[in-house]
């Protein structure tokens, strides 16, 4: 029961899940034009686990079975590096565009399940055992998971229980049965949920106050569970591999998960009415460090794609040796170097926890996460500036194959490429710069791990102020 194939994955999605898109329910997410392309790309990732040489990088033997490295807790620096090499395989295969490829949540769940000491605190021991069993089951079944860590934001000035006013909107416990607790409410940013096997709900999204115990529940349920429905945003999928080389393949859907008196089986509950566990699970499990390694490996590939596209645009204009384009490209290279350096430093300075898990070093991971999102945004801006108005004048694939094909080849040629090649380069640039797909990618990288302003503020809060004071004192009171 290990190592899913692409066909297995696609077949599992045909389970009658309640997915709303464009005002109607989706009968089959694997055939809907707005969802099918990403489903096929994820299926292709799973197939890489069965092919050489990628099988050796993506999988490892565990308890007599081969399974995804993302589902294995690294016990050494070598295993940490091996896990990252697996991340890079899938990142390159998806050009860094799938922020929720299955290895992301597999890594997340593995980090949670490994720290049984934390989750067993107080009266939560039985639920902690549920978490360990669930992780083992997800590993053996090689599940594709989605998650919702965020709640509603109807009024950011109020607590979780105050969202929605007199009619609460945040996910909460509204009752209990012999089978399990009953939950009602909504959770946001369930990226990839329509194309996942199961949905993991963890934490309230914001710190809970005393009296908000009903909002403290973590669990996992299959996507076809009665009482669960997904409301999707508008698809950004566009048809045509030439006209939309990225948007035609990688639009991983974002949606809101709505729970209407859903009964969560007790064996699938991981945290229950525990404010302390709800508040501190990310720090206690080194969530940011573990998923940060996956994110940095993926973002490096994504930045490389923007750099490669920008470089091709500059080549097409004949300005490859001009100072200003070289400077702009060099800025992207520098940001990429910093991103990769943070990733390698995190692995080089990794530490081992009391529960035997090797963890990437905190400071370089967090620094890399803060910097790399800005590097990607800057790379896209550079690509836009270097492409300039050329983006507005790009023919379509129909034009390339139509009566004007020879005219296009003549008049759209660049300094170093023919009209067809130049057109394809600029279509790729437009996907990253001008399409809704590209705009969504920018927003996703900036916000999916939280408010970047708070992240930078936290970096300052954690800075050694005493050291700074000593440096200042040395500067002001130095020798005459």
C-alpha positions as CSV (number, residue, x, y, z in Angstrom):
1,X,0.0,0.0,0.0
2,X,2.7,2.5,-0.8
3,X,3.8,4.8,-3.6
4,X,0.7,6.0,-5.4
5,X,0.7,6.0,-9.2
6,X,-0.8,8.9,-11.2
7,X,-3.7,6.7,-12.3
8,X,-4.4,5.6,-8.7
9,X,-4.4,9.3,-7.6
10,X,-6.8,10.4,-10.3
11,X,-9.2,7.5,-9.6
12,X,-9.3,8.3,-5.9
13,X,-10.6,11.8,-6.8
14,X,-13.7,10.4,-8.3
15,X,-15.5,10.1,-5.0
16,X,-18.5,12.4,-5.2
17,X,-17.0,15.2,-3.2
18,X,-19.0,18.4,-3.0
19,X,-17.1,21.1,-5.0
20,X,-18.7,24.3,-6.1
21,X,-17.2,26.2,-9.0
22,X,-18.9,29.0,-11.0
23,X,-22.2,28.5,-9.2
24,X,-22.5,24.8,-9.9
25,X,-21.2,21.6,-8.4
26,X,-18.5,19.7,-10.2
27,X,-19.4,16.2,-11.1
28,X,-15.8,15.0,-11.7
29,X,-12.8,17.2,-10.7
30,X,-10.5,15.1,-13.0
31,X,-12.5,16.2,-16.1
32,X,-13.5,19.7,-15.3
33,X,-11.6,22.1,-17.6
34,X,-10.6,24.4,-14.7
35,X,-9.3,21.5,-12.5
36,X,-8.2,18.8,-14.9
37,X,-4.8,20.3,-15.9
38,X,-3.4,20.6,-12.4
39,X,-4.8,17.1,-11.5
40,X,-2.8,15.7,-14.4
41,X,0.3,17.5,-13.4
42,X,0.1,16.1,-9.9
43,X,-0.5,12.6,-11.3
44,X,2.7,13.0,-13.3
45,X,4.6,13.9,-10.1
46,X,3.4,10.6,-8.5
47,X,4.5,8.7,-11.6
48,X,8.0,10.0,-11.1
49,X,8.2,7.9,-7.9
50,X,8.1,4.8,-10.2
51,X,10.7,5.9,-12.8
52,X,14.5,5.8,-12.7
53,X,16.4,7.8,-11.7
54,X,13.8,9.9,-9.9
55,X,12.5,7.0,-7.9
56,X,15.8,6.8,-6.0
57,X,15.6,10.5,-5.1
58,X,11.9,10.6,-4.2
59,X,11.5,7.4,-2.2
60,X,13.2,5.3,0.4
61,X,12.6,2.0,2.0
62,X,10.8,2.1,5.4
63,X,9.6,-0.9,7.3
64,X,9.9,-3.1,4.3
65,X,8.1,-0.8,2.0
66,X,9.2,2.0,-0.4
67,X,7.5,5.3,0.5
68,X,7.8,9.0,-0.2
69,X,10.8,10.6,1.6
70,X,8.5,13.5,2.5
71,X,6.6,11.2,4.8
72,X,9.8,10.1,6.6
73,X,11.2,12.0,9.6
74,X,14.9,12.7,8.8
75,X,17.1,11.4,11.5
76,X,20.4,12.8,10.2
77,X,21.8,15.6,8.1
78,X,22.3,13.2,5.2
79,X,18.6,12.2,5.3
80,X,17.7,15.9,5.5
81,X,19.7,16.6,2.3
82,X,18.2,13.5,0.6
83,X,14.7,14.8,1.4
84,X,15.5,18.2,-0.2
85,X,16.8,16.4,-3.3
86,X,13.4,14.8,-3.6
87,X,11.7,18.2,-3.2
88,X,13.8,19.5,-6.0
89,X,12.8,16.7,-8.4
90,X,9.1,17.6,-8.0
91,X,9.8,21.3,-8.1
92,X,11.7,21.1,-11.4
93,X,9.0,18.9,-12.8
94,X,6.4,21.5,-12.0
95,X,8.7,24.5,-12.6
96,X,8.1,25.6,-9.0
97,X,4.5,26.5,-9.8
98,X,2.7,24.1,-7.5
99,X,2.9,25.5,-4.1
100,X,0.9,22.6,-2.7
101,X,2.5,19.7,-4.4
102,X,1.9,16.6,-2.2
103,X,5.3,16.8,-0.6
104,X,4.4,20.0,1.2
105,X,1.7,18.6,3.4
106,X,3.4,15.2,3.8
107,X,6.4,17.1,5.3
108,X,4.0,19.1,7.5
109,X,2.1,16.1,8.8
110,X,5.4,14.2,9.5
111,X,6.7,17.1,11.6
112,X,3.4,17.1,13.6
113,X,3.3,13.3,14.2
114,X,6.9,13.1,15.2
115,X,6.5,15.2,18.4
116,X,4.3,12.9,20.4
117,X,5.6,14.5,23.7
118,X,4.1,17.8,22.8
119,X,0.7,16.6,21.6
120,X,0.4,14.1,24.5
121,X,0.4,16.9,27.1
122,X,-2.5,17.3,29.5
123,X,-5.5,15.2,28.5
124,X,-4.5,15.0,24.8
125,X,-2.5,11.7,24.8
126,X,-5.2,9.7,23.1
127,X,-5.5,12.3,20.3
128,X,-1.8,12.4,19.9
129,X,-1.8,8.7,19.3
130,X,-4.5,9.3,16.7
131,X,-2.1,11.7,15.0
132,X,0.7,9.1,14.9
133,X,-1.6,6.5,13.5
134,X,-3.0,8.9,10.9
135,X,0.5,9.8,9.7
136,X,1.3,6.1,9.4
137,X,-1.8,5.5,7.3
138,X,-1.2,8.6,5.1
139,X,2.4,7.4,4.5
140,X,1.3,3.9,3.6
141,X,-1.5,5.1,1.3
142,X,0.8,7.9,-0.1
143,X,-2.0,10.4,0.3
144,X,-2.2,13.9,-1.3
145,X,-3.3,16.2,1.5
146,X,-4.6,19.8,1.6
147,X,-5.0,21.9,4.7
148,X,-6.7,24.9,6.1
149,X,-4.8,26.8,8.8
150,X,-6.7,30.1,8.4
151,X,-10.1,31.2,9.7
152,X,-12.5,33.9,8.5
153,X,-11.5,37.6,8.6
154,X,-14.8,39.3,8.8
155,X,-13.5,41.7,11.4
156,X,-9.7,41.6,12.1
157,X,-10.1,43.7,15.2
158,X,-12.0,40.8,17.0
159,X,-11.1,37.4,18.3
160,X,-11.8,34.2,16.6
161,X,-15.1,33.8,18.4
162,X,-16.1,37.3,17.3
163,X,-15.9,36.6,13.6
164,X,-19.3,36.9,12.0
165,X,-20.9,38.9,14.8
166,X,-24.1,37.4,16.2
167,X,-23.8,34.4,13.9
168,X,-20.3,32.9,14.3
169,X,-18.5,32.0,11.1
170,X,-15.3,30.4,12.4
171,X,-15.0,26.6,12.5
172,X,-16.0,25.4,16.0
173,X,-17.3,22.5,17.9
174,X,-21.1,22.6,18.2
175,X,-21.8,19.2,19.7
176,X,-20.7,15.7,20.4
177,X,-21.9,12.2,19.4
178,X,-20.6,8.8,20.2
179,X,-19.0,8.8,16.8
180,X,-17.2,12.1,17.2
181,X,-17.6,15.9,17.6
182,X,-19.8,17.9,15.4
183,X,-18.2,20.9,13.7
184,X,-19.7,23.9,11.9
185,X,-18.2,27.0,10.2
186,X,-15.7,27.9,7.6
187,X,-12.0,27.8,6.9
188,X,-10.2,29.7,4.2
189,X,-7.2,29.2,1.8
190,X,-7.8,25.5,1.3
191,X,-5.4,25.4,-1.7
192,X,-5.5,22.3,-3.8
193,X,-8.4,20.9,-1.7
194,X,-10.6,19.9,-4.7
195,X,-7.6,17.8,-5.9
196,X,-6.6,16.3,-2.6
197,X,-7.4,13.0,-1.0
198,X,-8.1,14.5,2.4
199,X,-8.3,17.8,4.2
200,X,-6.2,18.5,7.3
201,X,-7.6,21.1,9.7
202,X,-5.0,22.4,12.2
203,X,-5.1,25.3,14.7
204,X,-7.6,28.1,14.8
205,X,-5.5,30.4,12.6
206,X,-5.2,33.0,15.4
207,X,-4.4,32.6,19.1
208,X,-7.4,31.6,21.1
209,X,-8.4,33.3,24.4
210,X,-9.8,31.7,27.5
211,X,-13.4,30.7,26.8
212,X,-12.8,29.8,23.2
213,X,-12.2,26.1,23.7
214,X,-14.9,25.3,21.2
215,X,-12.7,26.7,18.5
216,X,-9.8,24.4,19.4
217,X,-10.0,21.3,17.3
218,X,-7.6,19.7,14.8
219,X,-8.5,16.8,12.6
220,X,-8.4,15.2,9.1
221,X,-11.3,14.1,6.9
222,X,-11.7,12.7,3.4
223,X,-13.0,15.3,0.9
224,X,-16.2,13.3,0.3
225,X,-17.2,13.5,4.0
226,X,-20.9,14.5,4.4
227,X,-21.2,18.0,5.7
228,X,-18.1,19.3,3.8
229,X,-18.2,21.4,0.7
230,X,-15.6,23.5,-1.1
231,X,-16.3,26.9,-2.7
232,X,-13.7,27.6,-5.4
233,X,-12.4,30.8,-6.7
234,X,-12.6,31.6,-10.5
235,X,-10.3,29.2,-12.4
236,X,-7.2,30.9,-13.9
237,X,-6.6,27.9,-16.2
238,X,-6.2,29.0,-19.9
239,X,-6.2,26.7,-22.9
240,X,-3.2,26.2,-25.1
241,X,0.4,25.1,-24.2
242,X,1.9,27.6,-26.6
243,X,-0.3,30.6,-25.7
244,X,-0.3,29.8,-21.9
245,X,2.5,27.4,-21.1
246,X,2.0,27.8,-17.4
247,X,-1.6,28.7,-16.9
248,X,-2.6,25.7,-19.1
249,X,-1.0,23.3,-16.6
250,X,-0.5,24.6,-13.1
251,X,-3.5,26.4,-11.7
252,X,-3.8,24.7,-8.3
253,X,-7.2,25.8,-7.1
254,X,-7.8,27.9,-3.9
255,X,-11.1,27.6,-2.1
256,X,-13.0,28.0,1.1
257,X,-14.0,24.9,3.1
258,X,-17.5,25.0,4.6
259,X,-18.4,22.6,7.4
260,X,-22.1,22.1,8.1
261,X,-22.6,19.9,11.1
262,X,-19.9,17.5,10.0
263,X,-19.2,14.7,12.3
264,X,-15.5,14.1,12.8
265,X,-14.7,10.5,13.8
266,X,-13.0,10.4,17.2
267,X,-10.0,8.5,15.8
268,X,-9.4,11.4,13.4
269,X,-9.2,14.1,16.0
270,X,-5.7,15.3,16.9
271,X,-6.3,18.2,19.3
272,X,-9.5,18.8,21.2
273,X,-10.4,21.8,23.3
274,X,-6.8,22.6,24.2
275,X,-5.8,26.2,23.9
276,X,-2.1,25.6,24.6
277,X,-1.6,23.0,22.0
278,X,-3.6,25.0,19.5
279,X,-1.5,28.1,20.1
280,X,2.0,26.5,20.0
281,X,1.9,23.6,17.7
282,X,3.9,25.3,14.9
283,X,6.8,26.3,17.1
284,X,6.8,23.0,19.1
285,X,7.0,20.8,15.9
286,X,9.4,23.1,14.0
287,X,6.7,23.4,11.3
288,X,8.3,26.5,9.7
289,X,11.7,24.9,9.5
290,X,10.5,21.7,7.9
291,X,8.1,23.1,5.4
292,X,10.5,26.0,4.9
293,X,13.0,23.5,3.4
294,X,10.5,22.4,0.9
295,X,9.4,26.0,0.1
296,X,13.0,27.2,-0.4
297,X,13.8,24.3,-2.7
298,X,10.7,25.0,-4.8
299,X,11.1,28.8,-4.8
300,X,14.7,28.5,-6.1
301,X,13.3,26.6,-9.1
302,X,10.6,29.3,-9.5
303,X,13.1,32.1,-9.4
304,X,15.2,30.2,-11.9
305,X,12.3,30.1,-14.3
306,X,11.7,33.8,-14.1
307,X,15.5,34.4,-14.6
308,X,15.6,32.1,-17.6
309,X,12.6,33.8,-19.2
310,X,14.0,37.3,-18.5
311,X,17.4,36.2,-20.0
312,X,15.6,34.9,-23.2
313,X,13.8,38.2,-23.5
314,X,17.0,40.2,-23.3
315,X,18.7,37.8,-25.8
316,X,15.8,38.4,-28.2
317,X,16.3,42.2,-28.1
318,X,20.1,42.0,-28.8
319,X,20.9,43.7,-25.5
320,X,22.5,40.8,-23.8
321,X,25.8,42.7,-23.3
322,X,24.3,46.0,-22.3
323,X,24.9,47.2,-18.8
324,X,21.4,47.8,-17.5
325,X,19.9,44.5,-18.6
326,X,22.9,42.7,-17.2
327,X,22.5,44.6,-13.9
328,X,18.9,43.6,-13.6
329,X,19.6,40.0,-14.4
330,X,22.4,40.0,-11.9
331,X,20.1,41.2,-9.2
332,X,17.9,38.1,-9.8
333,X,21.0,35.9,-9.7
334,X,22.1,37.4,-6.4
335,X,18.7,36.8,-4.9
336,X,18.7,33.3,-6.1
337,X,22.2,32.8,-4.7
338,X,21.0,34.1,-1.3
339,X,17.9,31.8,-1.4
340,X,20.1,28.7,-2.1
341,X,22.7,29.8,0.5
342,X,20.0,30.0,3.1
343,X,18.8,26.5,2.2
344,X,22.2,25.0,2.4
345,X,23.0,26.9,5.6
346,X,19.8,25.5,7.2
347,X,20.9,22.0,6.3
348,X,24.6,22.5,7.3
349,X,23.5,23.9,10.7
350,X,20.7,21.4,11.3
351,X,20.0,20.2,14.8
352,X,18.4,17.1,16.3
353,X,15.4,17.3,18.6
354,X,14.8,15.4,21.8
355,X,12.5,13.1,19.7
356,X,15.3,12.2,17.3
357,X,14.2,14.3,14.3
358,X,16.8,16.3,12.3
359,X,15.6,19.9,11.8
360,X,16.9,22.6,9.4
361,X,18.4,25.5,11.3
362,X,15.8,28.1,12.2
363,X,17.5,31.4,11.4
364,X,18.6,30.6,7.8
365,X,15.2,29.0,7.0
366,X,13.2,32.0,8.2
367,X,15.6,34.4,6.6
368,X,15.4,32.5,3.3
369,X,11.6,32.5,3.4
370,X,11.5,36.2,4.0
371,X,14.0,37.0,1.3
372,X,13.0,34.6,-1.4
373,X,9.4,35.8,-1.7
374,X,10.8,39.3,-2.4
375,X,13.3,37.9,-4.8
376,X,10.6,36.2,-6.8
377,X,8.4,39.4,-6.8
378,X,11.5,41.4,-7.9
379,X,12.3,38.8,-10.6
380,X,8.8,39.1,-12.1
381,X,9.0,42.9,-12.0
382,X,12.3,42.7,-13.8
383,X,10.8,40.4,-16.4
384,X,8.0,42.9,-17.0
385,X,10.4,45.8,-17.4
386,X,12.7,44.0,-19.8
387,X,9.7,42.7,-21.9
388,X,8.1,46.2,-21.8
389,X,5.5,46.9,-24.6
390,X,6.6,43.8,-26.4
391,X,4.2,41.9,-24.2
392,X,1.2,43.7,-25.9
393,X,2.2,42.7,-29.4
394,X,2.6,38.9,-29.1
395,X,0.7,36.8,-31.7
396,X,-1.2,33.6,-30.7
397,X,-0.6,30.0,-31.6
398,X,-3.5,30.4,-34.1
399,X,-1.6,33.2,-35.7
400,X,1.6,31.1,-35.8
401,X,-0.3,28.3,-37.6
402,X,-2.5,30.6,-39.8
403,X,-2.1,32.3,-43.2
404,X,0.2,35.0,-41.6
405,X,2.7,32.4,-40.3
406,X,5.4,33.5,-42.8
407,X,4.8,37.2,-42.1
408,X,5.0,36.6,-38.4
409,X,8.3,34.7,-38.9
410,X,9.7,37.6,-40.8
411,X,8.4,40.6,-38.8
412,X,8.4,39.2,-35.3
413,X,11.9,37.8,-35.4
414,X,14.3,38.9,-32.6
415,X,18.0,39.6,-32.7
416,X,18.8,36.0,-31.9
417,X,15.6,34.0,-32.6
418,X,13.0,33.6,-35.3
419,X,9.5,34.9,-34.9
420,X,8.0,31.7,-33.7
421,X,10.6,31.2,-30.9
422,X,10.4,34.8,-29.9
423,X,6.6,34.6,-29.7
424,X,6.7,31.6,-27.4
425,X,9.2,33.3,-25.1
426,X,6.9,36.3,-24.8
427,X,3.8,34.1,-24.2
428,X,5.7,32.6,-21.3
429,X,6.6,36.0,-20.0
430,X,3.0,37.1,-20.2
431,X,1.9,34.1,-18.2
432,X,4.2,35.2,-15.4
433,X,3.6,39.0,-15.7
434,X,0.2,39.7,-17.1
435,X,-2.2,36.8,-16.6
436,X,-4.4,36.3,-13.6
437,X,-2.4,33.1,-13.1
438,X,0.8,35.0,-12.7
439,X,-0.8,37.5,-10.3
440,X,-2.1,34.7,-8.2
441,X,1.5,33.3,-8.0
442,X,2.8,36.6,-6.6
443,X,0.0,36.8,-4.0
444,X,0.5,33.2,-3.0
445,X,4.2,33.5,-2.4
446,X,3.8,36.7,-0.5
447,X,1.0,35.7,1.9
448,X,0.6,31.9,2.2
449,X,2.9,31.7,5.2
450,X,1.3,34.7,6.9
451,X,1.6,38.4,6.9
452,X,5.1,39.4,5.7
453,X,5.0,42.6,7.8
454,X,4.6,40.5,10.9
455,X,7.3,38.1,9.8
456,X,9.8,41.0,9.5
457,X,8.7,42.4,12.8
458,X,9.2,39.1,14.4
459,X,12.8,39.0,13.0
460,X,13.5,42.3,14.7
461,X,11.9,41.1,18.0
462,X,14.1,38.1,18.0
463,X,17.3,40.0,17.2
464,X,20.0,40.2,19.9
465,X,19.5,43.7,21.2
466,X,22.3,43.4,23.7
467,X,24.8,42.7,21.0
468,X,23.6,45.7,19.1
469,X,23.9,47.8,22.3
470,X,27.5,46.6,22.8
471,X,28.4,47.5,19.2
472,X,26.9,50.9,19.6
473,X,28.7,51.5,22.9
474,X,32.0,50.5,21.2
475,X,31.4,52.9,18.4
476,X,30.4,55.8,20.7
477,X,33.0,55.1,23.4
478,X,36.0,54.0,21.4
479,X,39.6,55.0,22.0
480,X,40.4,58.6,21.3
